[in-house]
Amino acid sequence: MNAIAILGAGELGGTLARLLAEAGTSRRVVLVDSDEGRARGKALDLAQSGPVEGYDTAIEGRGAPLTGDPFDAVVVADPSELLDASADAARIYGRGLVGLVGKGLLIVAGRFGPTIVEAATEKQLPRERVLGTAPLAWAGALRRGLAEELRTRAAEVSLTLLGLPPAHLILPQGAATIGGAAVDAVSPVASRRALERVRRRRLGPVALATAAAHVLAVLAARSRARLPVFVRLDGEYGHRGIALGTPVLMGAGRIESVVEMTLDPVDRVALDTAAQRRYEGGEG
């Protein structure tokens, strides 16, 4: 990618900018914050770290993005406008991003992922270019929880998830494996215990930034991958016009398709409950 704009220069935005620079995902990263001094200061700090860390990505800070600037991706991290915002305010904010995004990608790394995804796709942005990355971070947290329950390494655990984390996070029956074996066959209680623990947690900025950086790296490389993200449903799972966490197939720098999983009756009811929460405007 040539240029990525990150909206918000707080801990989440700054961490994401650093991860993108270190990975070389984009030639240029622009930190945008209504507190221009904070954006410029964070950008300068990161730029001066480049020679030490071995990256040469151009990093700059601004008080506001320039309309029409050709960004390959705009990432909603931790902008001041959403610090104490309501869901209605977040929806208005999401609609206002349409002109800035242009033909690029809109990635929501921080709060209000489902709301902003829905708002942006309601206003002409195609859903193949709009997604929220928090579900990938929740999947990582759940993998860690399962690894602790099973006394193994998180790298040995593979899973995908659905729903509206954290309260409505769903690990479908048979969707988690360890060393190729179903987790439920190894331990009948590990999944339940791990889910209970993860649902009580809140994701930190490093986890959220890492998930966003990973998704952006996949999209920048235009490689194919199956990852859980927030995306607007257009009939999948029997729901339309709302955003939920679900695995999607990415390829050619965009979402190719939503992966519909076969659900048992219990998981189906759980997903419908999560969907109803979204129809009512709840975030999770």
N, C-alpha and C positions, 0 to 999 in steps of 0.2 A: 504494500500500500504506500501511496505517496504522502498522504496526510490524514491524521486522525485528530479530531477535536474531542477533548474530555471536559464535560461540563461539571465543574466543581473542583476546587483545588485543596480540599481537605485531605484527611488521611487516606480515604478511598481513592480519590482522584490522583493524589501524589504517588501512592503505591502503584496504581495501574500505569501511570506514565513511566515510572521506573522499570516495571516489568516489560512494557512494550519496547522501551529503549534497549534494555539488556538483550531482548530476544531479536531485535532488529526487525520487528513486525512492520514498522513504518519508518520512512525516511524523516518524517516531521511529525511532532506531537505538539498540539496546542492546548494548554491548560486555560480554561475559561472560568472566571469567577467574578461575581459582582464586586467583590473586594479585589480590585485590580492589583493592589500592592501584594496581597497574599499570592495571587496567581503568578505575578512576575518574580516574587521572591522564591517561590517553590521551583519555578522553572529554572531560575539561575542556579539554585542549589543543585538540581539534578544535572544541568548542563556541565557544571564544574566537577561533578562526580564522574562524568563520562571518561575522561582520560585515565582515571584511576581504575574504573571498572571495565574499561575496554570497549565502550560503545561510543559512537559518534552521531547518534540520532540528533537532529536539530530539535530543541525543546524551547518553546516560548510561552509566555503568559500574557493573557489579555483580560480586560474588563468585560468585553462582550465580543462574541464572534461577528465577523463581517458577513452580512447577508450575501450569498452568491459565491463565497469562498468554496472552492471545489474540494470538499472533504470526502474521502472514501468511506469514512465511518464517523458518526457522531455518537459518543458514549455518554449517557446520563449516569454520572457517578454520585457526587454529593453536592449539588448546587445549593447555594444559600436559599434559593426560592422554594426548595422543598424541605427545608430544615424542620419547620413546624407546620407544614401544609396539611390540609385536609385532602380527602380523596377527590373532591370536586375541584380543588385548586390544582391537584396533580393532573387531572384530566384536561383542564384548560392549558396547563403547561405542555402536556404532550401534544395537543393540537397545534400549539405554537411552534413546534419543532419542524413541522412539515417543510416549510420554506427553507430552513437551514440545511436539512438533510439532502434535499435535491434528489439526485439519482444514486446517492450513497446508501449505506447501511445505518439503521438506528439500533443501537444496542443499549439496553437498560441494565446497568450493573448494580444499582443501589435500590433504594426504596421505590415502592409503587410500580414494580415491574408489570404486573397484569394491567393496571389502570392505564399506564402510559402506552403499552403495546396496543390496547384496545383503542385508545384515543387517536393514536397516530394512524392506525389502519382504517379507522372510520373516516379519516380525512385524506384519502387518496393514496397513501403509501401502500404498496402491495405487501402482503404479509410475508412474502419470501425475503423481504429485506428488513423486517422488524422483529426483534426478539429480546427476551430478558434472560440473563445468564445465571441468576441466582440458583435455579434448580441444580445446575452442575455443582455448585458449591455445597448444596444440601446433600447431593449424592456422595460427595467426598466425606462430609461429616458422618453420613450413615455408614459408609465403608469403614471409616475409622471405628465407629461404634460396634459394628459387627466383628471387626478384627479383635477388638478388646474382649468381646464376649467369647470369641472362639480361640483366643490366645494365639493369634497368628499375626502376620503382617498385613497391613491394608492392601498392599500390592497383590496379595493372594485373593482378594475379594473382588468380584465383579457384580455389578447390579445396574438397574435402571429404576426410575421412579416416576410417579404420576402425582397430579393433584395440585394442592395449594399449600405449600409449606409455610410455617411449620405445623400448624394445628391439623391441617388436612393433607399431610404428606402420606403418600400411599406407596408401599412396597408390594407390588403384585405378587401373588402366589407363584413361586418358581422363578422369580426375576432376579434372585441373588444366588450366586454360586461361589464356592471356595475350591480352588484347584479343580474346577470342572464339575464338582458335585454340588447338588442343590443344598443350600444352607439349611433348609427345613429338614432335610434328611440327616444332616450331621447333628443338628440340635433343634428340637421342636420349640424352644423358647428364645433362642438367640435373636431372631428377627423382632419379636415382640418387645423384648427388653431394650434392644438398640433403638427401636422406633420411639419408645417411651422416653428414653434419655434425650434423643435428638430433638423431639418435639418441644422439650422444655428449654432449648437453647436459642440463642440469637447468634447469627453469623457476624463475625468481625470483618473489618475492612480488608484485611489481608486475604481471607478466604474468598470474599466477594471479588476482589481485584484479580486474584489468581484465576478464578473461573472465567472472568471476562477476558483476561489476557489469553487464556487457552483457546476460547472460542474465536477470538480475533485472529490468532495465529492460524487456526484451521481455515478460516474464511480468506485470509490474506494469501495463503498457499493454494487456495482453490482446490484443496484436497477433499476427499469424501470421508465423512465421519458420521457416526450415530451418537448423538449427545442429547441429554435432557435439558430443555430450555422452556421458557414461557413463550407461547405462540398462540395467536388467535385461532380458535377452532372454526372451521367452516363446514360443519356437518359430521366431523370425526367424533366418535363416541356418542353420537346423537345430540351434539350440542353445537351451537352456532353463535358467533358474535362475541364470545367471551375468551379470555386468555387463561390457560392453565398450563401447568408444567407437564410436559410429555416428551418422550424421545422423538427427535426429528432426524431426518437424513439430510446432511449438508453436503453440498457439492457445487463446484463452479462459483464459489464466493457467495452463495445464497442458500436458503432453505429449499430443498427439492421437494420434500414431502413430510407429512406427519406420519409417524409410525404408530399404527393402531395395534395395541396388544390385546390378546384374548384374555378376558377377565372372568374370574369365577364370580358367583353371585355376591359374595361379601365385598369383593373389591369393586364390583360394579356399583353397588349401593354407596360405597365410600366415595367413588368418583362423582356420582350424581350429587352427593351431599356437598362436595367441594364446588361443583358447578353451580349449585344453588347459592352457595356463599358468594360466588362471583356475580351472579345475576342480581344479587342484593347489594353489590358494591363492596363486599368485604375483601380484604387483602390476604387473609390467611388465618 
